[in-house]
Amino acid sequence: MPEEEQTTRIRKKRLRLGSFGQVVAVASSLFAMALLYLGYDLLRTNLTPCEAIFQQTSVGLATKVSFLKTEGELKIGREQLTELDERAQMTAINLKTCCTVLDAGRLNPEQFLQCKANARDYESRVEDIVALVRTAMQATDTPSSSPITPTAAAASPTNTATSTSKQQVDQAIAKKVSEARQASKTFNHQVVEVRKEQALQSLEAVPPRHIEIDARESEPNNDSLSTNQLGLKTWVAASIDPPKDADFFTFTTPAEYRDWIRVEIENRSTTLEPRIELFDAEKTSLGSVHKTTAGADIVYTFVATPDTRYAARVSNHYGNSVGVYNVRVVPTKSYDAFEPNDGLLTAKPINIGEGIEAAIMDPADSDFFSFEIPEGRAETEIRLENRSTTLRPAIVIYDPAKSQISATYNTTGGADVTQAFKSAQPGRYLIQVYDHYRSAAGAYTIHISSK
């Protein structure tokens, strides 16, 4: 038998076997689709309307994706097929979510129709991909009428046209896969907004009696580059949804005083396990607090420098809960009447012979006071009466040249302390009061006497 004739027979046999294999594969796909539809038909009588919509959408998309997995892997690629499958399931879940929210009365029919349109948009993209894969299969199944040598194939206009057509189909498939991905992302974004709106409407349905809501968060505010500005003492309604969501809020402290600031979260859900993290103006984390109890309130307190910008990040602690909450930032006005007096240049004047009440607000705080010693007074006594159980008082005395001339301290929390010194010359003297270990705070009364 001539070699060319034998080669031709082998090629024809391979084509017949290949076609038979494809027929078997298609038949298997159709059988799987039939089983899916049959299962759905048996179950649908016991389903709620929203569950029925989910099942119908899920089954319809699953049959198309099943065909693509069987016949389109070489054209589409395994990773993109997996993504199409996952987004198909997501589309069905999203449509069910829209239906559930509508059923709860928190979504109007127009919004639900938009949800259906977005689901249908994704489904139509998948249908286009199926049609293109079928076209590619038909082109592959069409055998040439006679064997073609490599030289003849390169010179044949028909073969060149076929190659160009296959390339165009491949490009069209890639384009439709990209369009399907974008349609899915658009639907996901809509459902996220629907769920946020549902959460905020739930908040409106059960308004807190003891506070007045002044504003609502504005998305996106998920990172330090897209934050919401909080006014001081202003309640803002917000929500964590989906679970990986985080809300960033910035605020500026009052212009004049160092003060204890409270970042308060009032939980309006029974699910959210709240967490607050604080950042300074340079986006450096200063610390965090969290609660592991779902529905718990939480407060982050810190001492802030005046007229300084901070940011608070609100999230859930474990990364798997959602919920609505209210947030505000409150200056506590914990400073005493003599603030600001944290340095020699800001010392506040007091009079000899009278006691004044003040406080070390936090471990980093120092209080400076000035007093005048008149001529003829040889000895002066400073007495600090502790009004706390925590402060371990320390006193430093400076002469009119701002040089330290005397100091004393007591390492017992809550103890009093007294320091006497010789006043060699009249003039303006200074007193510094602080916690000896710089680790505690507390209120005190200070008395100055001179003779």
C-alpha positions, 0 to 999 in steps of 0.5 A, a space after each residue: 500500500 502506498 505510504 500516502 494512502 496509508 497516511 490518509 486512512 490513519 487520519 480519517 480513522 483518527 477523525 472518526 474516533 475524535 468525533 465519537 469521543 466528542 459525541 460521548 462527551 456532549 452526551 455526558 454533559 447533557 445527561 448531567 444537565 438533565 439530572 440537575 433539572 430533574 433534581 430542581 423540579 423535584 425540590 422546587 415545590 417545597 422551596 420559598 420564592 427566594 430559594 426557588 429563584 436561587 435554585 433556578 438561577 444556580 441550575 441554569 448557570 451550572 448547566 452552561 458552566 458544566 458544558 464549558 468544563 467538558 468542552 471548553 477547557 482548552 479554549 478558556 483555561 482551567 483557572 478562568 473556568 473555575 472563576 466562571 463557576 465561582 462567579 456563577 454561584 455568586 450570581 445566584 446567591 446575590 439574586 437570592 439576597 436581593 429577593 430576601 431584602 425585597 421580601 423584608 420590605 427594605 428593597 423597592 421593586 425597581 432595585 430588585 429588577 436591577 438585580 435581575 438585570 445584572 444576574 441576566 447580564 452575567 448569564 448572557 455572557 456565559 451563553 455567549 461563551 458557550 456559543 463561541 465554544 460550540 463554533 470552535 468545536 464545529 470548526 475542529 470537527 470539519 475534516 479536510 477533503 484530502 491530505 495536505 502537506 506542510 508546504 501546501 498548508 502554508 500556501 493554501 488560502 483556505 487553510 490561512 482563512 481557517 487559522 485566522 477564523 480560529 484565532 478570531 474565535 479565541 479572541 472573542 472567547 477571551 473578550 466574553 470571559 472578561 465581560 462576564 467577570 466585569 458583569 459579576 463585579 458590577 452585580 457584587 457592588 450593587 448587592 454590597 450597597 443593598 446590604 448596607 442600605 438594609 443594615 442602615 434601614 434596620 438601624 432606622 427601624 430601631 432608633 436609639 432612644 438616648 442619642 441623636 444620629 447626626 450623620 451617616 458614613 460615606 463609602 468608600 472609607 476602607 483605608 487610610 486614603 479614603 476616610 470619613 471626617 468626624 466632627 467632635 461629639 457627633 454621632 455617625 451611623 455606620 456598618 461593617 458589611 461584608 465581614 472583611 469591611 473596615 471603616 476609617 474615620 479621621 478627626 482633629 483634637 481641640 486646639 488648646 489643651 492636651 486631653 483624654 479623648 474617647 472614641 466610642 462605639 455603640 453597637 446596634 447589632 447582636 452580631 458585630 465583635 467590634 475592634 478599634 485601632 488608632 493611628 496618628 497623623 503619620 498613619 502609625 498605629 498607636 494601639 487597639 482595643 477589641 471585644 470578643 462578645 458579639 453586640 458589645 459596645 467598646 471605647 478607646 481612650 487616649 491622651 491627645 495633643 492639641 490640634 492634631 489629626 488622628 484616624 480610627 479604624 473600625 472593624 470586626 475582631 475575628 474578621 467574620 462578623 457584620 453589624 451596624 454601629 454608631 461612632 463618635 469622638 468625645 473630648 473628656 475635658 479632664 484637664 484642670 483649670 491651670 492647663 496648659 501649663 506643661 513647661 517652664 514657659 507656660 507656668 501658671 501664677 499662684 499666690 503664696 498663702 492659698 491652696 490650689 487644686 490641680 491634677 496630673 492628667 496622665 503619666 506624661 503630664 507635668 504641671 508648672 506653677 510660678 509664684 513671687 517671693 517678696 524681699 525679706 522672706 528667708 524660707 519657703 515651704 511647698 506642701 503637696 496634699 495627695 487627693 488620689 491613691 495612685 500619684 507618687 508625687 515629685 516636686 522640683 523647684 527653680 529659682 528666678 534664673 530657671 535653675 533647679 535649686 531643690 527637689 523631693 519625691 515620694 514613691 508611695 502611691 497616694 502619699 503627700 510630700 513637703 519641700 522647704 528651701 532657702 530663698 536667697 533672693 526675691 523674685 519669680 520662682 517655679 514649681 514642677 509637679 509630676 509622677 515620680 515614675 512617670 507611670 501614674 496620675 492623680 489629683 492633688 492640692 498644693 500649698 505655698 507658705 513663706 516666712 
